[in-house]
Amino acid sequence: MNPSIYGSEIRQRLLLDGVVHPVDIPSVSQINRVSQTQHAMTRKRITLHFFDVSSGVKTTGNRKYGSAVLGEPAIEVQRYASNSNYTINLLHSINGVDFFNILDGPSNGMELLTLFGEALQLERED
């Protein structure tokens, strides 16, 4: 349940939880050997990933300048605002960005689950 636990920590838990008597406590090497042989566990480097969300505004094709009478502001009325957002989801580690996706509009729970699923699939392929 805790892949980063050390043999010495397992040994302490066996004593604290009363699973074994102090006279019968296994050594750390015995615990590691049982972990490898009976549970097919190996020690691997843990990869940490962090999740971050950001957004950006789409650039518009709207003109920034127009003509107007001297001394009056140039006013243009638009029916629809065309400055919707992009959402940028990032999974990054201490080495930099490991995986990202860019969504047209806001993100939701399903989009995040899809992102995590795609990232895990790529991680397994490597």
Secondary structure per residue as TSV (DSSP state, phi and psi in degrees):
chain	resnum	aa	ss	phi	psi
A	1	M	-	360.0	-24.0
A	2	N	-	-127.8	92.8
A	3	P	T	-65.9	-17.2
A	4	S	T	-94.3	7.6
A	5	I	-	-73.5	142.5
A	6	Y	-	-93.1	158.7
A	7	G	H	-58.1	-37.8
A	8	S	H	-64.9	-33.8
A	9	E	H	-71.5	-37.9
A	10	I	H	-62.9	-41.6
A	11	R	H	-59.7	-44.7
A	12	Q	H	-63.2	-41.1
A	13	R	H	-65.5	-37.0
A	14	L	H	-60.0	-39.1
A	15	L	H	-72.4	-48.4
A	16	L	H	-63.7	-36.9
A	17	D	T	-85.0	-1.0
A	18	G	T	70.5	24.9
A	19	V	S	-72.5	-38.7
A	20	V	S	-129.8	155.8
A	21	H	-	-78.9	145.5
A	22	P	G	-53.0	-28.8
A	23	V	G	-70.6	-31.3
A	24	D	G	-99.7	10.9
A	25	I	-	-65.0	130.2
A	26	P	-	-74.4	156.1
A	27	S	-	-76.1	166.3
A	28	V	H	-62.5	-40.1
A	29	S	H	-65.9	-35.5
A	30	Q	H	-65.4	-42.0
A	31	I	H	-62.5	-45.3
A	32	N	H	-64.0	-39.5
A	33	R	H	-64.5	-44.2
A	34	V	H	-63.7	-39.9
A	35	S	H	-60.6	-40.6
A	36	Q	H	-75.6	-45.6
A	37	T	H	-81.1	-46.6
A	38	Q	T	-88.0	-25.5
A	39	H	T	-114.0	1.9
A	40	A	-	53.1	40.8
A	41	M	-	-99.7	143.0
A	42	T	-	-129.1	158.4
A	43	R	-	-87.8	126.0
A	44	K	-	-133.1	157.0
A	45	R	-	-69.9	132.5
A	46	I	-	-82.1	130.4
A	47	T	-	-98.8	120.3
A	48	L	-	-97.7	133.9
A	49	H	-	-125.1	144.2
A	50	F	E	-118.9	149.2
A	51	F	E	-110.6	139.0
A	52	D	E	-144.0	143.4
A	53	V	E	-121.6	137.5
A	54	S	E	-140.0	169.8
A	55	S	E	-141.7	158.9
A	56	G	E	-138.9	154.3
A	57	V	E	-96.7	132.3
A	58	K	-	-65.9	143.6
A	59	T	-	-77.6	149.8
A	60	T	-	-108.9	160.8
A	61	G	-	-90.2	8.7
A	62	N	-	-69.0	142.0
A	63	R	-	-74.8	144.6
A	64	K	S	-95.9	-18.4
A	65	Y	-	-128.0	150.9
A	66	G	-	-152.3	174.8
A	67	S	-	-94.4	144.7
A	68	A	-	-154.1	163.6
A	69	V	-	-64.1	142.6
A	70	L	T	-53.0	127.0
A	71	G	T	90.6	-8.1
A	72	E	S	-109.1	149.5
A	73	P	-	-75.8	150.1
A	74	A	-	-84.0	115.9
A	75	I	-	-118.5	132.6
A	76	E	-	-131.4	128.2
A	77	V	-	-97.3	129.6
A	78	Q	-	-116.5	142.7
A	79	R	S	-76.6	-40.9
A	80	Y	S	-119.5	133.8
A	81	A	-	-78.0	135.3
A	82	S	-	-113.0	34.5
A	83	N	-	-115.8	54.7
A	84	S	-	-72.9	168.0
A	85	N	E	-104.3	157.3
A	86	Y	E	-104.2	146.4
A	87	T	E	-110.7	131.8
A	88	I	E	-114.4	115.1
A	89	N	E	-100.5	129.6
A	90	L	E	-123.9	136.3
A	91	L	E	-113.0	120.0
A	92	H	E	-136.2	156.5
A	93	S	E	-123.5	-168.8
A	94	I	T	-68.1	-14.6
A	95	N	T	-89.1	-6.0
A	96	G	E	121.0	-162.8
A	97	V	E	-74.7	123.9
A	98	D	E	-98.2	-30.1
A	99	F	E	-158.6	146.2
A	100	F	E	-152.3	160.6
A	101	N	E	-145.1	154.6
A	102	I	E	-120.6	124.6
A	103	L	E	-107.7	142.2
A	104	D	E	-85.0	94.9
A	105	G	S	111.4	-166.1
A	106	P	-	-76.1	159.8
A	107	S	-	-94.3	160.8
A	108	N	-	-142.0	-178.4
A	109	G	H	-59.8	-41.7
A	110	M	H	-65.3	-38.1
A	111	E	H	-63.0	-39.5
A	112	L	H	-67.6	-42.2
A	113	L	H	-62.7	-38.7
A	114	T	H	-63.2	-44.0
A	115	L	H	-58.1	-49.3
A	116	F	H	-63.9	-40.3
A	117	G	H	-62.3	-44.7
A	118	E	H	-64.4	-40.7
A	119	A	H	-66.2	-41.7
A	120	L	H	-64.7	-39.2
A	121	Q	H	-62.2	-44.5
A	122	L	H	-64.5	-37.7
A	123	E	H	-64.4	-39.2
A	124	R	H	-69.6	-32.4
A	125	E	H	-71.0	-27.8
A	126	D	-	-76.4	360.0
